Amino acid sequence: MLKLSEILVSRKDIDRFDELLTAVQDVARSGERFLRMDVKPPYPDTPDNWEDQLEAAFSGLIR
């Protein structure tokens, strides 16, 4: 199980929420099966429904 905080720590180059969505999609494509939302993304453009959007990106509903 991968934690969202692990993505945020390993990807210091991410500055916006839409970039995080892409990173989450990349992680899902690499074969990771589970993503745990353990922290809120620290970006000013993080939407209120950030958990739903990240889950959709991880499960392949957003392309």
mmCIF file as Biopython writes it, N, C-alpha, C and O atoms, coordinates in Angstrom:
data_model
#
loop_
_atom_site.group_PDB
_atom_site.id
_atom_site.type_symbol
_atom_site.label_atom_id
_atom_site.label_alt_id
_atom_site.label_comp_id
_atom_site.label_asym_id
_atom_site.label_entity_id
_atom_site.label_seq_id
_atom_site.pdbx_PDB_ins_code
_atom_site.Cartn_x
_atom_site.Cartn_y
_atom_site.Cartn_z
_atom_site.occupancy
_atom_site.B_iso_or_equiv
_atom_site.auth_seq_id
_atom_site.auth_asym_id
_atom_site.pdbx_PDB_model_num
ATOM 1   N N  . MET A ? 1  ? 0.846   -1.177 0.000   1.0 0.0 1  A 1 
ATOM 2   C CA . MET A ? 1  ? 0.000   0.000  0.000   1.0 0.0 1  A 1 
ATOM 3   C C  . MET A ? 1  ? 0.887   1.233  0.000   1.0 0.0 1  A 1 
ATOM 4   O O  . MET A ? 1  ? 1.765   1.390  0.849   1.0 0.0 1  A 1 
ATOM 5   N N  . LEU A ? 2  ? 0.644   2.089  -0.951  1.0 0.0 2  A 1 
ATOM 6   C CA . LEU A ? 2  ? 1.381   3.339  -1.054  1.0 0.0 2  A 1 
ATOM 7   C C  . LEU A ? 2  ? 0.581   4.443  -0.387  1.0 0.0 2  A 1 
ATOM 8   O O  . LEU A ? 2  ? -0.636  4.524  -0.553  1.0 0.0 2  A 1 
ATOM 9   N N  . LYS A ? 3  ? 1.256   5.283  0.359   1.0 0.0 3  A 1 
ATOM 10  C CA . LYS A ? 3  ? 0.608   6.422  1.004   1.0 0.0 3  A 1 
ATOM 11  C C  . LYS A ? 3  ? 0.817   7.665  0.146   1.0 0.0 3  A 1 
ATOM 12  O O  . LYS A ? 3  ? 1.850   7.823  -0.504  1.0 0.0 3  A 1 
ATOM 13  N N  . LEU A ? 4  ? -0.175  8.534  0.159   1.0 0.0 4  A 1 
ATOM 14  C CA . LEU A ? 4  ? -0.074  9.788  -0.576  1.0 0.0 4  A 1 
ATOM 15  C C  . LEU A ? 4  ? 1.129   10.591 -0.103  1.0 0.0 4  A 1 
ATOM 16  O O  . LEU A ? 4  ? 1.798   11.235 -0.911  1.0 0.0 4  A 1 
ATOM 17  N N  . SER A ? 5  ? 1.409   10.560 1.177   1.0 0.0 5  A 1 
ATOM 18  C CA . SER A ? 5  ? 2.559   11.304 1.711   1.0 0.0 5  A 1 
ATOM 19  C C  . SER A ? 5  ? 3.869   10.826 1.089   1.0 0.0 5  A 1 
ATOM 20  O O  . SER A ? 5  ? 4.792   11.625 0.930   1.0 0.0 5  A 1 
ATOM 21  N N  . GLU A ? 6  ? 3.974   9.549  0.735   1.0 0.0 6  A 1 
ATOM 22  C CA . GLU A ? 6  ? 5.182   9.028  0.096   1.0 0.0 6  A 1 
ATOM 23  C C  . GLU A ? 6  ? 5.362   9.627  -1.301  1.0 0.0 6  A 1 
ATOM 24  O O  . GLU A ? 6  ? 6.485   9.906  -1.721  1.0 0.0 6  A 1 
ATOM 25  N N  . ILE A ? 7  ? 4.269   9.820  -2.008  1.0 0.0 7  A 1 
ATOM 26  C CA . ILE A ? 7  ? 4.349   10.459 -3.328  1.0 0.0 7  A 1 
ATOM 27  C C  . ILE A ? 7  ? 4.794   11.906 -3.162  1.0 0.0 7  A 1 
ATOM 28  O O  . ILE A ? 7  ? 5.668   12.379 -3.889  1.0 0.0 7  A 1 
ATOM 29  N N  . LEU A ? 8  ? 4.201   12.599 -2.218  1.0 0.0 8  A 1 
ATOM 30  C CA . LEU A ? 8  ? 4.529   14.011 -2.004  1.0 0.0 8  A 1 
ATOM 31  C C  . LEU A ? 8  ? 5.987   14.201 -1.598  1.0 0.0 8  A 1 
ATOM 32  O O  . LEU A ? 8  ? 6.630   15.156 -2.034  1.0 0.0 8  A 1 
ATOM 33  N N  . VAL A ? 9  ? 6.512   13.309 -0.775  1.0 0.0 9  A 1 
ATOM 34  C CA . VAL A ? 9  ? 7.909   13.410 -0.339  1.0 0.0 9  A 1 
ATOM 35  C C  . VAL A ? 9  ? 8.863   13.075 -1.485  1.0 0.0 9  A 1 
ATOM 36  O O  . VAL A ? 9  ? 9.894   13.728 -1.648  1.0 0.0 9  A 1 
ATOM 37  N N  . SER A ? 10 ? 8.525   12.075 -2.265  1.0 0.0 10 A 1 
ATOM 38  C CA . SER A ? 10 ? 9.432   11.647 -3.339  1.0 0.0 10 A 1 
ATOM 39  C C  . SER A ? 10 ? 9.375   12.537 -4.575  1.0 0.0 10 A 1 
ATOM 40  O O  . SER A ? 10 ? 10.305  12.537 -5.382  1.0 0.0 10 A 1 
ATOM 41  N N  . ARG A ? 11 ? 8.299   13.291 -4.728  1.0 0.0 11 A 1 
ATOM 42  C CA . ARG A ? 11 ? 8.120   14.130 -5.920  1.0 0.0 11 A 1 
ATOM 43  C C  . ARG A ? 11 ? 8.083   15.602 -5.531  1.0 0.0 11 A 1 
ATOM 44  O O  . ARG A ? 11 ? 7.027   16.234 -5.562  1.0 0.0 11 A 1 
ATOM 45  N N  . LYS A ? 12 ? 9.226   16.134 -5.169  1.0 0.0 12 A 1 
ATOM 46  C CA . LYS A ? 12 ? 9.346   17.546 -4.777  1.0 0.0 12 A 1 
ATOM 47  C C  . LYS A ? 12 ? 9.089   18.494 -5.951  1.0 0.0 12 A 1 
ATOM 48  O O  . LYS A ? 12 ? 8.894   19.692 -5.746  1.0 0.0 12 A 1 
ATOM 49  N N  . ASP A ? 13 ? 9.088   17.967 -7.179  1.0 0.0 13 A 1 
ATOM 50  C CA . ASP A ? 13 ? 8.891   18.791 -8.363  1.0 0.0 13 A 1 
ATOM 51  C C  . ASP A ? 13 ? 7.422   19.152 -8.603  1.0 0.0 13 A 1 
ATOM 52  O O  . ASP A ? 13 ? 7.129   19.984 -9.462  1.0 0.0 13 A 1 
ATOM 53  N N  . ILE A ? 14 ? 6.509   18.549 -7.870  1.0 0.0 14 A 1 
ATOM 54  C CA . ILE A ? 14 ? 5.085   18.813 -8.052  1.0 0.0 14 A 1 
ATOM 55  C C  . ILE A ? 14 ? 4.709   20.106 -7.334  1.0 0.0 14 A 1 
ATOM 56  O O  . ILE A ? 14 ? 4.970   20.270 -6.142  1.0 0.0 14 A 1 
ATOM 57  N N  . ASP A ? 15 ? 4.087   21.025 -8.085  1.0 0.0 15 A 1 
ATOM 58  C CA . ASP A ? 15 ? 3.712   22.333 -7.538  1.0 0.0 15 A 1 
ATOM 59  C C  . ASP A ? 15 ? 2.215   22.603 -7.568  1.0 0.0 15 A 1 
ATOM 60  O O  . ASP A ? 15 ? 1.739   23.550 -6.942  1.0 0.0 15 A 1 
ATOM 61  N N  . ARG A ? 16 ? 1.462   21.761 -8.304  1.0 0.0 16 A 1 
ATOM 62  C CA . ARG A ? 16 ? 0.029   21.999 -8.465  1.0 0.0 16 A 1 
ATOM 63  C C  . ARG A ? 16 ? -0.729  20.685 -8.326  1.0 0.0 16 A 1 
ATOM 64  O O  . ARG A ? 16 ? -0.170  19.602 -8.503  1.0 0.0 16 A 1 
ATOM 65  N N  . PHE A ? 17 ? -2.007  20.805 -8.008  1.0 0.0 17 A 1 
ATOM 66  C CA . PHE A ? 17 ? -2.824  19.618 -7.806  1.0 0.0 17 A 1 
ATOM 67  C C  . PHE A ? 17 ? -2.937  18.785 -9.079  1.0 0.0 17 A 1 
ATOM 68  O O  . PHE A ? 17 ? -2.909  17.556 -9.006  1.0 0.0 17 A 1 
ATOM 69  N N  . ASP A ? 18 ? -3.063  19.422 -10.242 1.0 0.0 18 A 1 
ATOM 70  C CA . ASP A ? 18 ? -3.189  18.650 -11.486 1.0 0.0 18 A 1 
ATOM 71  C C  . ASP A ? 18 ? -1.919  17.845 -11.774 1.0 0.0 18 A 1 
ATOM 72  O O  . ASP A ? 18 ? -1.993  16.777 -12.382 1.0 0.0 18 A 1 
ATOM 73  N N  . GLU A ? 19 ? -0.771  18.337 -11.351 1.0 0.0 19 A 1 
ATOM 74  C CA . GLU A ? 19 ? 0.472   17.569 -11.485 1.0 0.0 19 A 1 
ATOM 75  C C  . GLU A ? 19 ? 0.452   16.350 -10.557 1.0 0.0 19 A 1 
ATOM 76  O O  . GLU A ? 19 ? 0.968   15.288 -10.904 1.0 0.0 19 A 1 
ATOM 77  N N  . LEU A ? 20 ? -0.144  16.515 -9.387  1.0 0.0 20 A 1 
ATOM 78  C CA . LEU A ? 20 ? -0.280  15.387 -8.465  1.0 0.0 20 A 1 
ATOM 79  C C  . LEU A ? 20 ? -1.190  14.319 -9.053  1.0 0.0 20 A 1 
ATOM 80  O O  . LEU A ? 20 ? -0.919  13.128 -8.908  1.0 0.0 20 A 1 
ATOM 81  N N  . LEU A ? 21 ? -2.259  14.730 -9.712  1.0 0.0 21 A 1 
ATOM 82  C CA . LEU A ? 21 ? -3.142  13.757 -10.370 1.0 0.0 21 A 1 
ATOM 83  C C  . LEU A ? 21 ? -2.367  12.910 -11.373 1.0 0.0 21 A 1 
ATOM 84  O O  . LEU A ? 21 ? -2.547  11.694 -11.437 1.0 0.0 21 A 1 
ATOM 85  N N  . THR A ? 22 ? -1.512  13.549 -12.151 1.0 0.0 22 A 1 
ATOM 86  C CA . THR A ? 22 ? -0.701  12.825 -13.123 1.0 0.0 22 A 1 
ATOM 87  C C  . THR A ? 22 ? 0.258   11.863 -12.429 1.0 0.0 22 A 1 
ATOM 88  O O  . THR A ? 22 ? 0.443   10.735 -12.887 1.0 0.0 22 A 1 
ATOM 89  N N  . ALA A ? 23 ? 0.861   12.295 -11.340 1.0 0.0 23 A 1 
ATOM 90  C CA . ALA A ? 23 ? 1.785   11.432 -10.592 1.0 0.0 23 A 1 
ATOM 91  C C  . ALA A ? 23 ? 1.046   10.227 -10.018 1.0 0.0 23 A 1 
ATOM 92  O O  . ALA A ? 23 ? 1.575   9.116  -10.019 1.0 0.0 23 A 1 
ATOM 93  N N  . VAL A ? 24 ? -0.159  10.439 -9.534  1.0 0.0 24 A 1 
ATOM 94  C CA . VAL A ? 24 ? -0.962  9.337  -8.996  1.0 0.0 24 A 1 
ATOM 95  C C  . VAL A ? 24 ? -1.320  8.353  -10.109 1.0 0.0 24 A 1 
ATOM 96  O O  . VAL A ? 24 ? -1.299  7.141  -9.891  1.0 0.0 24 A 1 
ATOM 97  N N  . GLN A ? 25 ? -1.642  8.854  -11.281 1.0 0.0 25 A 1 
ATOM 98  C CA . GLN A ? 25 ? -1.918  7.973  -12.419 1.0 0.0 25 A 1 
ATOM 99  C C  . GLN A ? 25 ? -0.685  7.152  -12.781 1.0 0.0 25 A 1 
ATOM 100 O O  . GLN A ? 25 ? -0.798  5.965  -13.089 1.0 0.0 25 A 1 
ATOM 101 N N  . ASP A ? 26 ? 0.476   7.768  -12.747 1.0 0.0 26 A 1 
ATOM 102 C CA . ASP A ? 26 ? 1.721   7.062  -13.055 1.0 0.0 26 A 1 
ATOM 103 C C  . ASP A ? 26 ? 1.971   5.947  -12.056 1.0 0.0 26 A 1 
ATOM 104 O O  . ASP A ? 26 ? 2.383   4.850  -12.434 1.0 0.0 26 A 1 
ATOM 105 N N  . VAL A ? 27 ? 1.724   6.221  -10.791 1.0 0.0 27 A 1 
ATOM 106 C CA . VAL A ? 27 ? 1.911   5.208  -9.744  1.0 0.0 27 A 1 
ATOM 107 C C  . VAL A ? 27 ? 0.962   4.037  -9.971  1.0 0.0 27 A 1 
ATOM 108 O O  . VAL A ? 27 ? 1.349   2.878  -9.826  1.0 0.0 27 A 1 
ATOM 109 N N  . ALA A ? 28 ? -0.270  4.343  -10.325 1.0 0.0 28 A 1 
ATOM 110 C CA . ALA A ? 28 ? -1.244  3.277  -10.575 1.0 0.0 28 A 1 
ATOM 111 C C  . ALA A ? 28 ? -0.823  2.413  -11.754 1.0 0.0 28 A 1 
ATOM 112 O O  . ALA A ? 28 ? -0.975  1.192  -11.719 1.0 0.0 28 A 1 
ATOM 113 N N  . ARG A ? 29 ? -0.295  3.042  -12.796 1.0 0.0 29 A 1 
ATOM 114 C CA . ARG A ? 29 ? 0.148   2.290  -13.979 1.0 0.0 29 A 1 
ATOM 115 C C  . ARG A ? 29 ? 1.354   1.411  -13.682 1.0 0.0 29 A 1 
ATOM 116 O O  . ARG A ? 29 ? 1.585   0.415  -14.368 1.0 0.0 29 A 1 
ATOM 117 N N  . SER A ? 30 ? 2.125   1.780  -12.657 1.0 0.0 30 A 1 
ATOM 118 C CA . SER A ? 30 ? 3.324   1.005  -12.327 1.0 0.0 30 A 1 
ATOM 119 C C  . SER A ? 30 ? 2.992   -0.288 -11.592 1.0 0.0 30 A 1 
ATOM 120 O O  . SER A ? 30 ? 3.878   -1.094 -11.310 1.0 0.0 30 A 1 
ATOM 121 N N  . GLY A ? 31 ? 1.708   -0.482 -11.281 1.0 0.0 31 A 1 
ATOM 122 C CA . GLY A ? 31 ? 1.303   -1.738 -10.662 1.0 0.0 31 A 1 
ATOM 123 C C  . GLY A ? 31 ? 0.907   -1.628 -9.206  1.0 0.0 31 A 1 
ATOM 124 O O  . GLY A ? 31 ? 0.527   -2.630 -8.599  1.0 0.0 31 A 1 
ATOM 125 N N  . GLU A ? 32 ? 0.981   -0.461 -8.636  1.0 0.0 32 A 1 
ATOM 126 C CA . GLU A ? 32 ? 0.552   -0.286 -7.239  1.0 0.0 32 A 1 
ATOM 127 C C  . GLU A ? 32 ? -0.947  -0.569 -7.159  1.0 0.0 32 A 1 
ATOM 128 O O  . GLU A ? 32 ? -1.710  -0.143 -8.025  1.0 0.0 32 A 1 
ATOM 129 N N  . ARG A ? 33 ? -1.362  -1.286 -6.123  1.0 0.0 33 A 1 
ATOM 130 C CA . ARG A ? 33 ? -2.762  -1.699 -6.044  1.0 0.0 33 A 1 
ATOM 131 C C  . ARG A ? 33 ? -3.604  -0.855 -5.108  1.0 0.0 33 A 1 
ATOM 132 O O  . ARG A ? 33 ? -4.818  -0.765 -5.286  1.0 0.0 33 A 1 
ATOM 133 N N  . PHE A ? 34 ? -2.984  -0.234 -4.112  1.0 0.0 34 A 1 
ATOM 134 C CA . PHE A ? 34 ? -3.739  0.535  -3.128  1.0 0.0 34 A 1 
ATOM 135 C C  . PHE A ? 34 ? -3.056  1.866  -2.857  1.0 0.0 34 A 1 
ATOM 136 O O  . PHE A ? 34 ? -1.829  1.963  -2.845  1.0 0.0 34 A 1 
ATOM 137 N N  . LEU A ? 35 ? -3.873  2.888  -2.639  1.0 0.0 35 A 1 
ATOM 138 C CA . LEU A ? 35 ? -3.371  4.212  -2.295  1.0 0.0 35 A 1 
ATOM 139 C C  . LEU A ? 35 ? -4.122  4.678  -1.061  1.0 0.0 35 A 1 
ATOM 140 O O  . LEU A ? 35 ? -5.353  4.682  -1.032  1.0 0.0 35 A 1 
ATOM 141 N N  . ARG A ? 36 ? -3.379  5.066  -0.057  1.0 0.0 36 A 1 
ATOM 142 C CA . ARG A ? 36 ? -3.979  5.557  1.181   1.0 0.0 36 A 1 
ATOM 143 C C  . ARG A ? 36 ? -3.842  7.074  1.237   1.0 0.0 36 A 1 
ATOM 144 O O  . ARG A ? 36 ? -2.753  7.613  1.042   1.0 0.0 36 A 1 
ATOM 145 N N  . MET A ? 37 ? -4.946  7.755  1.504   1.0 0.0 37 A 1 
ATOM 146 C CA . MET A ? 37 ? -4.964  9.217  1.605   1.0 0.0 37 A 1 
ATOM 147 C C  . MET A ? 37 ? -4.645  9.601  3.055   1.0 0.0 37 A 1 
ATOM 148 O O  . MET A ? 37 ? -5.556  9.799  3.857   1.0 0.0 37 A 1 
ATOM 149 N N  . ASP A ? 38 ? -3.377  9.703  3.385   1.0 0.0 38 A 1 
ATOM 150 C CA . ASP A ? 38 ? -2.991  9.954  4.775   1.0 0.0 38 A 1 
ATOM 151 C C  . ASP A ? 38 ? -2.724  11.424 5.086   1.0 0.0 38 A 1 
ATOM 152 O O  . ASP A ? 38 ? -2.608  11.796 6.253   1.0 0.0 38 A 1 
ATOM 153 N N  . VAL A ? 39 ? -2.627  12.252 4.068   1.0 0.0 39 A 1 
ATOM 154 C CA . VAL A ? 39 ? -2.435  13.700 4.254   1.0 0.0 39 A 1 
ATOM 155 C C  . VAL A ? 39 ? -3.197  14.440 3.160   1.0 0.0 39 A 1 
ATOM 156 O O  . VAL A ? 39 ? -3.490  13.885 2.101   1.0 0.0 39 A 1 
ATOM 157 N N  . LYS A ? 40 ? -3.509  15.699 3.437   1.0 0.0 40 A 1 
ATOM 158 C CA . LYS A ? 40 ? -4.121  16.546 2.417   1.0 0.0 40 A 1 
ATOM 159 C C  . LYS A ? 40 ? -3.006  17.186 1.599   1.0 0.0 40 A 1 
ATOM 160 O O  . LYS A ? 40 ? -2.033  17.674 2.174   1.0 0.0 40 A 1 
ATOM 161 N N  . PRO A ? 41 ? -3.121  17.196 0.278   1.0 0.0 41 A 1 
ATOM 162 C CA . PRO A ? 41 ? -2.102  17.841 -0.548  1.0 0.0 41 A 1 
ATOM 163 C C  . PRO A ? 41 ? -1.946  19.317 -0.174  1.0 0.0 41 A 1 
ATOM 164 O O  . PRO A ? 41 ? -2.936  20.005 0.077   1.0 0.0 41 A 1 
ATOM 165 N N  . PRO A ? 42 ? -0.712  19.799 -0.137  1.0 0.0 42 A 1 
ATOM 166 C CA . PRO A ? 42 ? -0.447  21.152 0.359   1.0 0.0 42 A 1 
ATOM 167 C C  . PRO A ? 42 ? -0.552  22.270 -0.678  1.0 0.0 42 A 1 
ATOM 168 O O  . PRO A ? 42 ? -0.059  23.373 -0.441  1.0 0.0 42 A 1 
ATOM 169 N N  . TYR A ? 43 ? -1.174  22.009 -1.802  1.0 0.0 43 A 1 
ATOM 170 C CA . TYR A ? 43 ? -1.190  22.986 -2.886  1.0 0.0 43 A 1 
ATOM 171 C C  . TYR A ? 43 ? -2.358  23.955 -2.746  1.0 0.0 43 A 1 
ATOM 172 O O  . TYR A ? 43 ? -3.441  23.556 -2.318  1.0 0.0 43 A 1 
ATOM 173 N N  . PRO A ? 44 ? -2.155  25.216 -3.099  1.0 0.0 44 A 1 
ATOM 174 C CA . PRO A ? 44 ? -3.236  26.200 -2.973  1.0 0.0 44 A 1 
ATOM 175 C C  . PRO A ? 44 ? -4.442  25.895 -3.863  1.0 0.0 44 A 1 
ATOM 176 O O  . PRO A ? 44 ? -5.555  26.331 -3.568  1.0 0.0 44 A 1 
ATOM 177 N N  . ASP A ? 45 ? -4.228  25.151 -4.947  1.0 0.0 45 A 1 
ATOM 178 C CA . ASP A ? 45 ? -5.336  24.831 -5.848  1.0 0.0 45 A 1 
ATOM 179 C C  . ASP A ? 45 ? -5.997  23.480 -5.547  1.0 0.0 45 A 1 
ATOM 180 O O  . ASP A ? 45 ? -6.763  22.972 -6.364  1.0 0.0 45 A 1 
ATOM 181 N N  . THR A ? 46 ? -5.704  22.899 -4.379  1.0 0.0 46 A 1 
ATOM 182 C CA . THR A ? 46 ? -6.314  21.626 -3.993  1.0 0.0 46 A 1 
ATOM 183 C C  . THR A ? 46 ? -7.819  21.836 -3.787  1.0 0.0 46 A 1 
ATOM 184 O O  . THR A ? 46 ? -8.223  22.650 -2.957  1.0 0.0 46 A 1 
ATOM 185 N N  . PRO A ? 47 ? -8.646  21.107 -4.539  1.0 0.0 47 A 1 
ATOM 186 C CA . PRO A ? 47 ? -10.102 21.298 -4.425  1.0 0.0 47 A 1 
ATOM 187 C C  . PRO A ? 47 ? -10.664 20.630 -3.163  1.0 0.0 47 A 1 
ATOM 188 O O  . PRO A ? 47 ? -9.995  19.823 -2.518  1.0 0.0 47 A 1 
ATOM 189 N N  . ASP A ? 48 ? -11.893 20.983 -2.834  1.0 0.0 48 A 1 
ATOM 190 C CA . ASP A ? 48 ? -12.543 20.400 -1.657  1.0 0.0 48 A 1 
ATOM 191 C C  . ASP A ? 48 ? -12.730 18.892 -1.804  1.0 0.0 48 A 1 
ATOM 192 O O  . ASP A ? 48 ? -12.673 18.165 -0.812  1.0 0.0 48 A 1 
ATOM 193 N N  . ASN A ? 49 ? -12.950 18.420 -3.011  1.0 0.0 49 A 1 
ATOM 194 C CA . ASN A ? 49 ? -13.163 16.987 -3.244  1.0 0.0 49 A 1 
ATOM 195 C C  . ASN A ? 49 ? -11.870 16.281 -3.681  1.0 0.0 49 A 1 
ATOM 196 O O  . ASN A ? 49 ? -11.905 15.381 -4.521  1.0 0.0 49 A 1 
ATOM 197 N N  . TRP A ? 50 ? -10.753 16.683 -3.120  1.0 0.0 50 A 1 
ATOM 198 C CA . TRP A ? 50 ? -9.447  16.163 -3.532  1.0 0.0 50 A 1 
ATOM 199 C C  . TRP A ? 50 ? -9.347  14.652 -3.378  1.0 0.0 50 A 1 
ATOM 200 O O  . TRP A ? 50 ? -8.725  13.992 -4.211  1.0 0.0 50 A 1 
ATOM 201 N N  . GLU A ? 51 ? -9.943  14.091 -2.336  1.0 0.0 51 A 1 
ATOM 202 C CA . GLU A ? 51 ? -9.867  12.637 -2.146  1.0 0.0 51 A 1 
ATOM 203 C C  . GLU A ? 51 ? -10.566 11.895 -3.281  1.0 0.0 51 A 1 
ATOM 204 O O  . GLU A ? 51 ? -10.045 10.908 -3.799  1.0 0.0 51 A 1 
ATOM 205 N N  . ASP A ? 52 ? -11.735 12.371 -3.662  1.0 0.0 52 A 1 
ATOM 206 C CA . ASP A ? 52 ? -12.469 11.748 -4.765  1.0 0.0 52 A 1 
ATOM 207 C C  . ASP A ? 52 ? -11.685 11.833 -6.070  1.0 0.0 52 A 1 
ATOM 208 O O  . ASP A ? 52 ? -11.623 10.866 -6.829  1.0 0.0 52 A 1 
ATOM 209 N N  . GLN A ? 53 ? -11.091 12.988 -6.325  1.0 0.0 53 A 1 
ATOM 210 C CA . GLN A ? 53 ? -10.336 13.165 -7.573  1.0 0.0 53 A 1 
ATOM 211 C C  . GLN A ? 53 ? -9.094  12.275 -7.608  1.0 0.0 53 A 1 
ATOM 212 O O  . GLN A ? 53 ? -8.782  11.686 -8.643  1.0 0.0 53 A 1 
ATOM 213 N N  . LEU A ? 54 ? -8.386  12.177 -6.484  1.0 0.0 54 A 1 
ATOM 214 C CA . LEU A ? 54 ? -7.201  11.314 -6.452  1.0 0.0 54 A 1 
ATOM 215 C C  . LEU A ? 54 ? -7.581  9.847  -6.594  1.0 0.0 54 A 1 
ATOM 216 O O  . LEU A ? 54 ? -6.888  9.086  -7.269  1.0 0.0 54 A 1 
ATOM 217 N N  . GLU A ? 55 ? -8.675  9.449  -5.962  1.0 0.0 55 A 1 
ATOM 218 C CA . GLU A ? 55 ? -9.140  8.062  -6.088  1.0 0.0 55 A 1 
ATOM 219 C C  . GLU A ? 55 ? -9.529  7.758  -7.530  1.0 0.0 55 A 1 
ATOM 220 O O  . GLU A ? 55 ? -9.230  6.678  -8.039  1.0 0.0 55 A 1 
ATOM 221 N N  . ALA A ? 56 ? -10.191 8.700  -8.188  1.0 0.0 56 A 1 
ATOM 222 C CA . ALA A ? 56 ? -10.565 8.508  -9.587  1.0 0.0 56 A 1 
ATOM 223 C C  . ALA A ? 56 ? -9.332  8.402  -10.473 1.0 0.0 56 A 1 
ATOM 224 O O  . ALA A ? 56 ? -9.285  7.573  -11.382 1.0 0.0 56 A 1 
ATOM 225 N N  . ALA A ? 57 ? -8.344  9.234  -10.213 1.0 0.0 57 A 1 
ATOM 226 C CA . ALA A ? 57 ? -7.096  9.172  -10.998 1.0 0.0 57 A 1 
ATOM 227 C C  . ALA A ? 57 ? -6.396  7.847  -10.769 1.0 0.0 57 A 1 
ATOM 228 O O  . ALA A ? 57 ? -5.879  7.249  -11.713 1.0 0.0 57 A 1 
ATOM 229 N N  . PHE A ? 58 ? -6.372  7.381  -9.528  1.0 0.0 58 A 1 
ATOM 230 C CA . PHE A ? 58 ? -5.684  6.135  -9.217  1.0 0.0 58 A 1 
ATOM 231 C C  . PHE A ? 58 ? -6.401  4.922  -9.824  1.0 0.0 58 A 1 
ATOM 232 O O  . PHE A ? 58 ? -5.759  3.986  -10.299 1.0 0.0 58 A 1 
ATOM 233 N N  . SER A ? 59 ? -7.724  4.952  -9.801  1.0 0.0 59 A 1 
ATOM 234 C CA . SER A ? 59 ? -8.469  3.798  -10.301 1.0 0.0 59 A 1 
ATOM 235 C C  . SER A ? 59 ? -8.668  3.815  -11.817 1.0 0.0 59 A 1 
ATOM 236 O O  . SER A ? 59 ? -9.219  2.871  -12.382 1.0 0.0 59 A 1 
ATOM 237 N N  . GLY A ? 60 ? -8.219  4.888  -12.474 1.0 0.0 60 A 1 
ATOM 238 C CA . GLY A ? 60 ? -8.290  4.935  -13.929 1.0 0.0 60 A 1 
ATOM 239 C C  . GLY A ? 60 ? -9.534  5.589  -14.472 1.0 0.0 60 A 1 
ATOM 240 O O  . GLY A ? 60 ? -9.777  5.534  -15.678 1.0 0.0 60 A 1 
ATOM 241 N N  . LEU A ? 61 ? -10.338 6.214  -13.615 1.0 0.0 61 A 1 
ATOM 242 C CA . LEU A ? 61 ? -11.540 6.878  -14.096 1.0 0.0 61 A 1 
ATOM 243 C C  . LEU A ? 61 ? -11.228 8.206  -14.763 1.0 0.0 61 A 1 
ATOM 244 O O  . LEU A ? 61 ? -12.021 8.698  -15.566 1.0 0.0 61 A 1 
ATOM 245 N N  . ILE A ? 62 ? -10.065 8.798  -14.436 1.0 0.0 62 A 1 
ATOM 246 C CA . ILE A ? 62 ? -9.617  10.025 -15.083 1.0 0.0 62 A 1 
ATOM 247 C C  . ILE A ? 62 ? -8.431  9.658  -15.960 1.0 0.0 62 A 1 
ATOM 248 O O  . ILE A ? 62 ? -7.489  9.012  -15.500 1.0 0.0 62 A 1 
ATOM 249 N N  . ARG A ? 63 ? -8.475  10.062 -17.201 1.0 0.0 63 A 1 
ATOM 250 C CA . ARG A ? 63 ? -7.360  9.764  -18.113 1.0 0.0 63 A 1 
ATOM 251 C C  . ARG A ? 63 ? -6.798  11.027 -18.677 1.0 0.0 63 A 1 
ATOM 252 O O  . ARG A ? 63 ? -5.853  10.985 -19.465 1.0 0.0 63 A 1 
#
